[in-house]
């Protein structure tokens, strides 16, 4: 029996939220809110483990294309790294994927690109990312200035890009495919990118890591997380996108939006709230 994962049909494309599992983290990494207030928001939102961060990847199928957005955390994580088996459960193998779009290059987004022996998992797929993202992770000066955890991230990105040499290209101002357009959303990382899919009057934005703890960071959008490369720019981008999502009634998908995968954003008090679709 096949697993069920939330999906949304927009035009010719079916977008499916593929669960990669949960990442152990801590709301202590948030700034601009104290732990007690953050825990209250999590509990009121029905979150049993307030520190964990859920990971989604998104499969886009249609018009002869099989596109994957991000690849999860990969091997060696007891709670996550479920992308490959969950794709298999709906009849998709790694070699069915023709293109992998990367929102950015943090480990929980690119970890699934390599296997335990650091070999390609996706032998057919082309990898596409923002040029500023590659520049950031290939910058030797930034590598030198990073702490040890940061250097591990730099090494993973470099190892991954090397493994996919000849298969990597960069976004430009053109559509990736019919009705799919990259949207630069800087701050979390320099090349952090979302993907806008449009058909008629309907728009769906896969917004990457605009939020990590969605209920907290929508209720209080000025709250940032330690993972943000430029917290000020990340806040500005988040505020702009939230306002746009409400005004234009954009369907939002996000890597840490929760297992239900798709939502509308509504204005509430001095912040926003999630209205899940599925």
Secondary structure as UniProt FT lines:
FT   STRAND          7..10
FT   TURN            11..12
FT   STRAND          13..23
FT   HELIX           27..29
FT   STRAND          30..31
FT   HELIX           35..44
FT   TURN            45..46
FT   TURN            50..51
FT   STRAND          53..62
FT   TURN            63..64
FT   STRAND          65..69
FT   HELIX           83..89
FT   TURN            90..91
FT   HELIX           94..96
FT   STRAND          99..101
FT   HELIX           107..110
FT   HELIX           111..113
FT   TURN            116..117
FT   STRAND          126..129
FT   HELIX           131..137
FT   HELIX           140..145
FT   HELIX           148..163
FT   TURN            164..166
FT   STRAND          168..170
FT   TURN            178..179
FT   STRAND          180..184
FT   TURN            186..187
FT   TURN            190..191
FT   STRAND          193..199
FT   TURN            200..201
FT   STRAND          202..206
FT   TURN            208..209
FT   HELIX           214..219
FT   TURN            220..222
FT   STRAND          224..225
FT   TURN            226..227
FT   HELIX           231..248
FT   STRAND          251..253
FT   TURN            255..256
FT   TURN            259..260
FT   STRAND          262..268
FT   TURN            269..270
FT   STRAND          271..276
//
